[in-house]
Amino acid sequence: MSEHDDDLRAVARAYIEQREDGVTDYPAFVAAVDAYRKRHPETSNGEAALIVSNLMQEMPRAGCL
């Protein structure tokens, strides 16, 4: 299992759980960014948001959605 796969899984889990709880898209995205930053605290908010955005584009191809 690669770090990338673990990151994708953490981001997907945070986002999907929020959406299933009825949270709108942006707060769910923020939760995903927070999940990423917990794994990579050295990453700035802006950089984490960009990385999470890219990871989220992979979610359907990875079978996360």
PyMOL Python script that loads the backbone (N, CA, C, O; Angstrom):
from pymol import cmd

cmd.read_pdbstr("""\
ATOM      1  N   MET A   1       0.852  -1.179   0.000  1.00  0.00           N
ATOM      2  CA  MET A   1       0.000   0.000   0.000  1.00  0.00           C
ATOM      3  C   MET A   1       0.896   1.239   0.000  1.00  0.00           C
ATOM      4  O   MET A   1       1.798   1.354   0.829  1.00  0.00           O
ATOM      5  N   SER A   2       0.653   2.144  -0.908  1.00  0.00           N
ATOM      6  CA  SER A   2       1.484   3.339  -0.999  1.00  0.00           C
ATOM      7  C   SER A   2       0.900   4.467  -0.155  1.00  0.00           C
ATOM      8  O   SER A   2      -0.274   4.453   0.216  1.00  0.00           O
ATOM      9  N   GLU A   3       1.744   5.428   0.130  1.00  0.00           N
ATOM     10  CA  GLU A   3       1.291   6.601   0.878  1.00  0.00           C
ATOM     11  C   GLU A   3       0.193   7.331   0.111  1.00  0.00           C
ATOM     12  O   GLU A   3      -0.763   7.836   0.699  1.00  0.00           O
ATOM     13  N   HIS A   4       0.345   7.379  -1.202  1.00  0.00           N
ATOM     14  CA  HIS A   4      -0.670   8.022  -2.041  1.00  0.00           C
ATOM     15  C   HIS A   4      -2.032   7.338  -1.863  1.00  0.00           C
ATOM     16  O   HIS A   4      -3.052   8.011  -1.714  1.00  0.00           O
ATOM     17  N   ASP A   5      -2.043   6.022  -1.878  1.00  0.00           N
ATOM     18  CA  ASP A   5      -3.291   5.278  -1.695  1.00  0.00           C
ATOM     19  C   ASP A   5      -3.885   5.529  -0.315  1.00  0.00           C
ATOM     20  O   ASP A   5      -5.099   5.678  -0.169  1.00  0.00           O
ATOM     21  N   ASP A   6      -3.021   5.574   0.697  1.00  0.00           N
ATOM     22  CA  ASP A   6      -3.492   5.856   2.053  1.00  0.00           C
ATOM     23  C   ASP A   6      -4.073   7.262   2.147  1.00  0.00           C
ATOM     24  O   ASP A   6      -5.092   7.476   2.804  1.00  0.00           O
ATOM     25  N   ASP A   7      -3.422   8.221   1.487  1.00  0.00           N
ATOM     26  CA  ASP A   7      -3.938   9.592   1.467  1.00  0.00           C
ATOM     27  C   ASP A   7      -5.293   9.645   0.772  1.00  0.00           C
ATOM     28  O   ASP A   7      -6.228  10.279   1.261  1.00  0.00           O
ATOM     29  N   LEU A   8      -5.389   8.974  -0.370  1.00  0.00           N
ATOM     30  CA  LEU A   8      -6.644   8.950  -1.121  1.00  0.00           C
ATOM     31  C   LEU A   8      -7.758   8.353  -0.273  1.00  0.00           C
ATOM     32  O   LEU A   8      -8.874   8.871  -0.251  1.00  0.00           O
ATOM     33  N   ARG A   9      -7.460   7.281   0.413  1.00  0.00           N
ATOM     34  CA  ARG A   9      -8.461   6.640   1.259  1.00  0.00           C
ATOM     35  C   ARG A   9      -8.893   7.551   2.407  1.00  0.00           C
ATOM     36  O   ARG A   9     -10.084   7.634   2.708  1.00  0.00           O
ATOM     37  N   ALA A  10      -7.955   8.230   3.046  1.00  0.00           N
ATOM     38  CA  ALA A  10      -8.277   9.124   4.166  1.00  0.00           C
ATOM     39  C   ALA A  10      -9.129  10.299   3.697  1.00  0.00           C
ATOM     40  O   ALA A  10     -10.093  10.680   4.360  1.00  0.00           O
ATOM     41  N   VAL A  11      -8.768  10.867   2.556  1.00  0.00           N
ATOM     42  CA  VAL A  11      -9.518  12.000   2.000  1.00  0.00           C
ATOM     43  C   VAL A  11     -10.925  11.551   1.612  1.00  0.00           C
ATOM     44  O   VAL A  11     -11.910  12.212   1.939  1.00  0.00           O
ATOM     45  N   ALA A  12     -11.006  10.423   0.915  1.00  0.00           N
ATOM     46  CA  ALA A  12     -12.313   9.914   0.480  1.00  0.00           C
ATOM     47  C   ALA A  12     -13.201   9.615   1.679  1.00  0.00           C
ATOM     48  O   ALA A  12     -14.379   9.970   1.685  1.00  0.00           O
ATOM     49  N   ARG A  13     -12.645   8.970   2.684  1.00  0.00           N
ATOM     50  CA  ARG A  13     -13.431   8.616   3.874  1.00  0.00           C
ATOM     51  C   ARG A  13     -13.986   9.878   4.541  1.00  0.00           C
ATOM     52  O   ARG A  13     -15.169   9.937   4.878  1.00  0.00           O
ATOM     53  N   ALA A  14     -13.132  10.881   4.730  1.00  0.00           N
ATOM     54  CA  ALA A  14     -13.575  12.115   5.388  1.00  0.00           C
ATOM     55  C   ALA A  14     -14.672  12.805   4.573  1.00  0.00           C
ATOM     56  O   ALA A  14     -15.683  13.242   5.125  1.00  0.00           O
ATOM     57  N   TYR A  15     -14.465  12.899   3.263  1.00  0.00           N
ATOM     58  CA  TYR A  15     -15.432  13.580   2.403  1.00  0.00           C
ATOM     59  C   TYR A  15     -16.757  12.818   2.351  1.00  0.00           C
ATOM     60  O   TYR A  15     -17.822  13.405   2.545  1.00  0.00           O
ATOM     61  N   ILE A  16     -16.691  11.529   2.094  1.00  0.00           N
ATOM     62  CA  ILE A  16     -17.908  10.721   1.936  1.00  0.00           C
ATOM     63  C   ILE A  16     -18.711  10.666   3.226  1.00  0.00           C
ATOM     64  O   ILE A  16     -19.938  10.769   3.195  1.00  0.00           O
ATOM     65  N   GLU A  17     -18.039  10.505   4.355  1.00  0.00           N
ATOM     66  CA  GLU A  17     -18.758  10.475   5.634  1.00  0.00           C
ATOM     67  C   GLU A  17     -19.509  11.780   5.871  1.00  0.00           C
ATOM     68  O   GLU A  17     -20.651  11.764   6.331  1.00  0.00           O
ATOM     69  N   GLN A  18     -18.882  12.896   5.564  1.00  0.00           N
ATOM     70  CA  GLN A  18     -19.549  14.186   5.734  1.00  0.00           C
ATOM     71  C   GLN A  18     -20.764  14.302   4.812  1.00  0.00           C
ATOM     72  O   GLN A  18     -21.836  14.732   5.238  1.00  0.00           O
ATOM     73  N   ARG A  19     -20.588  13.919   3.554  1.00  0.00           N
ATOM     74  CA  ARG A  19     -21.697  14.009   2.594  1.00  0.00           C
ATOM     75  C   ARG A  19     -22.848  13.091   2.998  1.00  0.00           C
ATOM     76  O   ARG A  19     -24.015  13.460   2.861  1.00  0.00           O
ATOM     77  N   GLU A  20     -22.527  11.907   3.492  1.00  0.00           N
ATOM     78  CA  GLU A  20     -23.578  10.986   3.927  1.00  0.00           C
ATOM     79  C   GLU A  20     -24.326  11.516   5.145  1.00  0.00           C
ATOM     80  O   GLU A  20     -25.487  11.171   5.365  1.00  0.00           O
ATOM     81  N   ASP A  21     -23.661  12.354   5.930  1.00  0.00           N
ATOM     82  CA  ASP A  21     -24.300  12.976   7.091  1.00  0.00           C
ATOM     83  C   ASP A  21     -25.098  14.222   6.708  1.00  0.00           C
ATOM     84  O   ASP A  21     -25.661  14.895   7.572  1.00  0.00           O
ATOM     85  N   GLY A  22     -25.145  14.526   5.407  1.00  0.00           N
ATOM     86  CA  GLY A  22     -25.948  15.647   4.933  1.00  0.00           C
ATOM     87  C   GLY A  22     -25.216  16.974   4.855  1.00  0.00           C
ATOM     88  O   GLY A  22     -25.831  18.012   4.610  1.00  0.00           O
ATOM     89  N   VAL A  23     -23.912  16.947   5.062  1.00  0.00           N
ATOM     90  CA  VAL A  23     -23.108  18.170   4.989  1.00  0.00           C
ATOM     91  C   VAL A  23     -22.953  18.554   3.524  1.00  0.00           C
ATOM     92  O   VAL A  23     -22.820  17.687   2.660  1.00  0.00           O
ATOM     93  N   THR A  24     -22.971  19.848   3.247  1.00  0.00           N
ATOM     94  CA  THR A  24     -22.815  20.306   1.866  1.00  0.00           C
ATOM     95  C   THR A  24     -21.376  20.114   1.400  1.00  0.00           C
ATOM     96  O   THR A  24     -20.492  19.767   2.183  1.00  0.00           O
ATOM     97  N   ASP A  25     -21.165  20.343   0.123  1.00  0.00           N
ATOM     98  CA  ASP A  25     -19.893  20.030  -0.522  1.00  0.00           C
ATOM     99  C   ASP A  25     -18.702  20.750   0.107  1.00  0.00           C
ATOM    100  O   ASP A  25     -17.699  20.109   0.421  1.00  0.00           O
ATOM    101  N   TYR A  26     -18.791  22.059   0.297  1.00  0.00           N
ATOM    102  CA  TYR A  26     -17.613  22.791   0.787  1.00  0.00           C
ATOM    103  C   TYR A  26     -17.179  22.351   2.184  1.00  0.00           C
ATOM    104  O   TYR A  26     -15.994  22.075   2.373  1.00  0.00           O
ATOM    105  N   PRO A  27     -18.072  22.272   3.171  1.00  0.00           N
ATOM    106  CA  PRO A  27     -17.623  21.784   4.481  1.00  0.00           C
ATOM    107  C   PRO A  27     -17.074  20.352   4.424  1.00  0.00           C
ATOM    108  O   PRO A  27     -16.169  20.005   5.184  1.00  0.00           O
ATOM    109  N   ALA A  28     -17.611  19.535   3.541  1.00  0.00           N
ATOM    110  CA  ALA A  28     -17.082  18.175   3.379  1.00  0.00           C
ATOM    111  C   ALA A  28     -15.671  18.227   2.790  1.00  0.00           C
ATOM    112  O   ALA A  28     -14.802  17.441   3.167  1.00  0.00           O
ATOM    113  N   PHE A  29     -15.455  19.156   1.866  1.00  0.00           N
ATOM    114  CA  PHE A  29     -14.122  19.353   1.298  1.00  0.00           C
ATOM    115  C   PHE A  29     -13.147  19.798   2.387  1.00  0.00           C
ATOM    116  O   PHE A  29     -12.021  19.305   2.450  1.00  0.00           O
ATOM    117  N   VAL A  30     -13.575  20.722   3.238  1.00  0.00           N
ATOM    118  CA  VAL A  30     -12.729  21.188   4.342  1.00  0.00           C
ATOM    119  C   VAL A  30     -12.376  20.020   5.264  1.00  0.00           C
ATOM    120  O   VAL A  30     -11.241  19.924   5.730  1.00  0.00           O
ATOM    121  N   ALA A  31     -13.322  19.146   5.526  1.00  0.00           N
ATOM    122  CA  ALA A  31     -13.046  17.963   6.347  1.00  0.00           C
ATOM    123  C   ALA A  31     -12.001  17.076   5.677  1.00  0.00           C
ATOM    124  O   ALA A  31     -11.142  16.508   6.351  1.00  0.00           O
ATOM    125  N   ALA A  32     -12.072  16.958   4.365  1.00  0.00           N
ATOM    126  CA  ALA A  32     -11.092  16.168   3.629  1.00  0.00           C
ATOM    127  C   ALA A  32      -9.702  16.804   3.710  1.00  0.00           C
ATOM    128  O   ALA A  32      -8.700  16.107   3.866  1.00  0.00           O
ATOM    129  N   VAL A  33      -9.653  18.121   3.603  1.00  0.00           N
ATOM    130  CA  VAL A  33      -8.374  18.836   3.743  1.00  0.00           C
ATOM    131  C   VAL A  33      -7.820  18.623   5.148  1.00  0.00           C
ATOM    132  O   VAL A  33      -6.626  18.377   5.314  1.00  0.00           O
ATOM    133  N   ASP A  34      -8.672  18.716   6.149  1.00  0.00           N
ATOM    134  CA  ASP A  34      -8.234  18.477   7.528  1.00  0.00           C
ATOM    135  C   ASP A  34      -7.678  17.065   7.694  1.00  0.00           C
ATOM    136  O   ASP A  34      -6.664  16.869   8.365  1.00  0.00           O
ATOM    137  N   ALA A  35      -8.336  16.088   7.088  1.00  0.00           N
ATOM    138  CA  ALA A  35      -7.868  14.706   7.166  1.00  0.00           C
ATOM    139  C   ALA A  35      -6.484  14.573   6.521  1.00  0.00           C
ATOM    140  O   ALA A  35      -5.609  13.873   7.031  1.00  0.00           O
ATOM    141  N   TYR A  36      -6.310  15.253   5.398  1.00  0.00           N
ATOM    142  CA  TYR A  36      -5.004  15.216   4.735  1.00  0.00           C
ATOM    143  C   TYR A  36      -3.937  15.867   5.610  1.00  0.00           C
ATOM    144  O   TYR A  36      -2.832  15.342   5.748  1.00  0.00           O
ATOM    145  N   ARG A  37      -4.272  17.008   6.197  1.00  0.00           N
ATOM    146  CA  ARG A  37      -3.283  17.733   7.018  1.00  0.00           C
ATOM    147  C   ARG A  37      -2.935  16.972   8.292  1.00  0.00           C
ATOM    148  O   ARG A  37      -1.838  17.144   8.824  1.00  0.00           O
ATOM    149  N   LYS A  38      -3.829  16.146   8.787  1.00  0.00           N
ATOM    150  CA  LYS A  38      -3.485  15.300   9.938  1.00  0.00           C
ATOM    151  C   LYS A  38      -2.387  14.308   9.553  1.00  0.00           C
ATOM    152  O   LYS A  38      -1.533  13.967  10.372  1.00  0.00           O
ATOM    153  N   ARG A  39      -2.417  13.858   8.327  1.00  0.00           N
ATOM    154  CA  ARG A  39      -1.397  12.926   7.841  1.00  0.00           C
ATOM    155  C   ARG A  39      -0.123  13.657   7.431  1.00  0.00           C
ATOM    156  O   ARG A  39       0.965  13.083   7.464  1.00  0.00           O
ATOM    157  N   HIS A  40      -0.262  14.931   7.041  1.00  0.00           N
ATOM    158  CA  HIS A  40       0.871  15.728   6.542  1.00  0.00           C
ATOM    159  C   HIS A  40       0.824  17.128   7.161  1.00  0.00           C
ATOM    160  O   HIS A  40       0.525  18.100   6.468  1.00  0.00           O
ATOM    161  N   PRO A  41       1.115  17.235   8.454  1.00  0.00           N
ATOM    162  CA  PRO A  41       0.984  18.528   9.145  1.00  0.00           C
ATOM    163  C   PRO A  41       1.929  19.608   8.620  1.00  0.00           C
ATOM    164  O   PRO A  41       1.701  20.794   8.858  1.00  0.00           O
ATOM    165  N   GLU A  42       2.973  19.217   7.918  1.00  0.00           N
ATOM    166  CA  GLU A  42       3.919  20.192   7.378  1.00  0.00           C
ATOM    167  C   GLU A  42       3.378  20.913   6.144  1.00  0.00           C
ATOM    168  O   GLU A  42       3.960  21.896   5.687  1.00  0.00           O
ATOM    169  N   THR A  43       2.277  20.425   5.617  1.00  0.00           N
ATOM    170  CA  THR A  43       1.678  20.986   4.403  1.00  0.00           C
ATOM    171  C   THR A  43       0.805  22.186   4.758  1.00  0.00           C
ATOM    172  O   THR A  43       0.005  22.124   5.692  1.00  0.00           O
ATOM    173  N   SER A  44       0.961  23.276   4.012  1.00  0.00           N
ATOM    174  CA  SER A  44       0.130  24.462   4.246  1.00  0.00           C
ATOM    175  C   SER A  44      -1.310  24.177   3.851  1.00  0.00           C
ATOM    176  O   SER A  44      -1.586  23.231   3.112  1.00  0.00           O
ATOM    177  N   ASN A  45      -2.223  24.997   4.345  1.00  0.00           N
ATOM    178  CA  ASN A  45      -3.638  24.826   3.995  1.00  0.00           C
ATOM    179  C   ASN A  45      -3.858  24.918   2.490  1.00  0.00           C
ATOM    180  O   ASN A  45      -4.586  24.110   1.912  1.00  0.00           O
ATOM    181  N   GLY A  46      -3.231  25.894   1.864  1.00  0.00           N
ATOM    182  CA  GLY A  46      -3.407  26.078   0.428  1.00  0.00           C
ATOM    183  C   GLY A  46      -2.895  24.898  -0.378  1.00  0.00           C
ATOM    184  O   GLY A  46      -3.561  24.431  -1.303  1.00  0.00           O
ATOM    185  N   GLU A  47      -1.708  24.419  -0.024  1.00  0.00           N
ATOM    186  CA  GLU A  47      -1.145  23.277  -0.726  1.00  0.00           C
ATOM    187  C   GLU A  47      -1.982  22.021  -0.482  1.00  0.00           C
ATOM    188  O   GLU A  47      -2.214  21.232  -1.398  1.00  0.00           O
ATOM    189  N   ALA A  48      -2.432  21.846   0.762  1.00  0.00           N
ATOM    190  CA  ALA A  48      -3.272  20.689   1.084  1.00  0.00           C
ATOM    191  C   ALA A  48      -4.574  20.739   0.292  1.00  0.00           C
ATOM    192  O   ALA A  48      -5.036  19.709  -0.200  1.00  0.00           O
ATOM    193  N   ALA A  49      -5.170  21.918   0.164  1.00  0.00           N
ATOM    194  CA  ALA A  49      -6.415  22.051  -0.594  1.00  0.00           C
ATOM    195  C   ALA A  49      -6.201  21.658  -2.057  1.00  0.00           C
ATOM    196  O   ALA A  49      -7.053  20.998  -2.652  1.00  0.00           O
ATOM    197  N   LEU A  50      -5.081  22.055  -2.632  1.00  0.00           N
ATOM    198  CA  LEU A  50      -4.782  21.696  -4.017  1.00  0.00           C
ATOM    199  C   LEU A  50      -4.573  20.187  -4.154  1.00  0.00           C
ATOM    200  O   LEU A  50      -5.080  19.568  -5.090  1.00  0.00           O
ATOM    201  N   ILE A  51      -3.838  19.608  -3.233  1.00  0.00           N
ATOM    202  CA  ILE A  51      -3.585  18.165  -3.269  1.00  0.00           C
ATOM    203  C   ILE A  51      -4.889  17.397  -3.101  1.00  0.00           C
ATOM    204  O   ILE A  51      -5.142  16.430  -3.820  1.00  0.00           O
ATOM    205  N   VAL A  52      -5.718  17.829  -2.149  1.00  0.00           N
ATOM    206  CA  VAL A  52      -7.006  17.154  -1.916  1.00  0.00           C
ATOM    207  C   VAL A  52      -7.897  17.275  -3.148  1.00  0.00           C
ATOM    208  O   VAL A  52      -8.570  16.316  -3.528  1.00  0.00           O
ATOM    209  N   SER A  53      -7.902  18.430  -3.761  1.00  0.00           N
ATOM    210  CA  SER A  53      -8.692  18.609  -4.984  1.00  0.00           C
ATOM    211  C   SER A  53      -8.252  17.604  -6.048  1.00  0.00           C
ATOM    212  O   SER A  53      -9.089  16.999  -6.719  1.00  0.00           O
ATOM    213  N   ASN A  54      -6.947  17.428  -6.198  1.00  0.00           N
ATOM    214  CA  ASN A  54      -6.432  16.457  -7.171  1.00  0.00           C
ATOM    215  C   ASN A  54      -6.784  15.031  -6.770  1.00  0.00           C
ATOM    216  O   ASN A  54      -7.157  14.219  -7.617  1.00  0.00           O
ATOM    217  N   LEU A  55      -6.666  14.725  -5.487  1.00  0.00           N
ATOM    218  CA  LEU A  55      -7.027  13.383  -5.016  1.00  0.00           C
ATOM    219  C   LEU A  55      -8.511  13.106  -5.245  1.00  0.00           C
ATOM    220  O   LEU A  55      -8.888  11.993  -5.610  1.00  0.00           O
ATOM    221  N   MET A  56      -9.343  14.111  -5.033  1.00  0.00           N
ATOM    222  CA  MET A  56     -10.783  13.915  -5.200  1.00  0.00           C
ATOM    223  C   MET A  56     -11.141  13.625  -6.659  1.00  0.00           C
ATOM    224  O   MET A  56     -12.128  12.943  -6.934  1.00  0.00           O
ATOM    225  N   GLN A  57     -10.355  14.135  -7.574  1.00  0.00           N
ATOM    226  CA  GLN A  57     -10.596  13.822  -8.982  1.00  0.00           C
ATOM    227  C   GLN A  57     -10.327  12.353  -9.272  1.00  0.00           C
ATOM    228  O   GLN A  57     -10.878  11.796 -10.222  1.00  0.00           O
ATOM    229  N   GLU A  58      -9.482  11.719  -8.457  1.00  0.00           N
ATOM    230  CA  GLU A  58      -9.170  10.304  -8.622  1.00  0.00           C
ATOM    231  C   GLU A  58     -10.216   9.398  -7.953  1.00  0.00           C
ATOM    232  O   GLU A  58     -10.285   8.207  -8.257  1.00  0.00           O
ATOM    233  N   MET A  59     -11.017   9.949  -7.057  1.00  0.00           N
ATOM    234  CA  MET A  59     -11.930   9.123  -6.272  1.00  0.00           C
ATOM    235  C   MET A  59     -12.843   8.235  -7.123  1.00  0.00           C
ATOM    236  O   MET A  59     -12.957   7.046  -6.825  1.00  0.00           O
ATOM    237  N   PRO A  60     -13.489   8.750  -8.153  1.00  0.00           N
ATOM    238  CA  PRO A  60     -14.361   7.862  -8.943  1.00  0.00           C
ATOM    239  C   PRO A  60     -13.577   6.734  -9.633  1.00  0.00           C
ATOM    240  O   PRO A  60     -14.043   5.596  -9.687  1.00  0.00           O
ATOM    241  N   ARG A  61     -12.402   7.050 -10.151  1.00  0.00           N
ATOM    242  CA  ARG A  61     -11.587   6.028 -10.833  1.00  0.00           C
ATOM    243  C   ARG A  61     -11.078   4.969  -9.853  1.00  0.00           C
ATOM    244  O   ARG A  61     -10.856   3.816 -10.220  1.00  0.00           O
ATOM    245  N   ALA A  62     -10.898   5.390  -8.597  1.00  0.00           N
ATOM    246  CA  ALA A  62     -10.393   4.464  -7.581  1.00  0.00           C
ATOM    247  C   ALA A  62     -11.527   3.673  -6.915  1.00  0.00           C
ATOM    248  O   ALA A  62     -11.286   2.848  -6.033  1.00  0.00           O
ATOM    249  N   GLY A  63     -12.760   3.936  -7.348  1.00  0.00           N
ATOM    250  CA  GLY A  63     -13.913   3.232  -6.788  1.00  0.00           C
ATOM    251  C   GLY A  63     -14.344   3.753  -5.450  1.00  0.00           C
ATOM    252  O   GLY A  63     -14.991   3.036  -4.688  1.00  0.00           O
ATOM    253  N   CYS A  64     -13.997   5.006  -5.134  1.00  0.00           N
ATOM    254  CA  CYS A  64     -14.356   5.596  -3.840  1.00  0.00           C
ATOM    255  C   CYS A  64     -15.767   6.166  -3.833  1.00  0.00           C
ATOM    256  O   CYS A  64     -16.355   6.339  -2.765  1.00  0.00           O
ATOM    257  N   LEU A  65     -16.317   6.458  -4.997  1.00  0.00           N
ATOM    258  CA  LEU A  65     -17.663   7.037  -5.061  1.00  0.00           C
ATOM    259  C   LEU A  65     -18.634   6.062  -5.665  1.00  0.00           C
ATOM    260  O   LEU A  65     -19.818   6.374  -5.801  1.00  0.00           O
TER     261      LEU A  65
END
""", "prot")
cmd.dss("prot")
cmd.show_as("cartoon", "prot")
cmd.util.cbc("prot")
cmd.orient("prot")
